[in-house]
């Protein structure tokens, strides 16, 4: 059962996690971080099958924070045939979480918002959490073509990173005096959320030195699974662990994993700091990660959320219902 004691513990752990991430940003040179954003974080050509052309840019903000920008171009079908569309990525990785939050709020501003406040409503395209806070805009379901309908925006504050992923459509008739746009499709909104979750996961793994972390073995059921000992805690492959005990795991189009296990629906949103058991949200001290093949969750939080036993005896670790 979720208790106030555990809420206090996990809240404190989340603060420690942010501090560690910011410390790692400080230890890594700005030039090195800028280079790694391009080499290890950015979407690559051919990685997403519907993307025809990928461009990448990096640099430094006025306050010195490294940034990553990307243009992901694709084709969308309309009443007059196929037309060009673009997904735009803007990521900033400051040296402290307050600066990251201010940048995220700036990303979420609109012309009608008060200065320093987000103009977009809180949320995501899927309705599932991502990061520590997020804001979203998309044309409503059933919207008709019109001015301003060809845009959607998702902004995420992830503790040590601020991210904006936008979709822009070209006008139906580029030669018309008044530009009329098809509403951004639900599919493209979901695609942009998947990209956001993937990039947030990658940058968090970069900041915690995932590739340099210790690989351990954990016993779960009849299998021995890999685990990662990082600066922020012990991570386990949640999908593999659930499958070992009869769970059926599926990946959604927005980067949200679900599993049916013993009559429970377990939802694992990549780059979020929560798990959902049914409709109940269970807070985690560190973000859910995804390496392109497996979804990783901090071991203690995973065990507490599902009521499993995490036992350490000497050098051996076991995880079971």
Protein Blocks (a to p, Z undefined) as FASTA:
>chain_A
ZZfklmmmmmmmmmmmmmmmmmmmmmpcfklmmmmmmmmmmccehkamklmbdcdddddd
fkopacdddddddddddfeocadddddddddddfbfklmmmmmmmmmpcfkbcehiafbd
cddfkopaehjbdcdddddehiacdehklcccddddehjaccddddddddfblmbmbdcd
ddddfklmmmmmmmmmmmmmmmmmmmnommlpccddddehjbccdddddfkbccddfklm
mmmnopacdddfkopacddeehiacdddehiabdcehjbccddfbdcddehjaccddfkl
mmmmnopacddehjbccddZZ
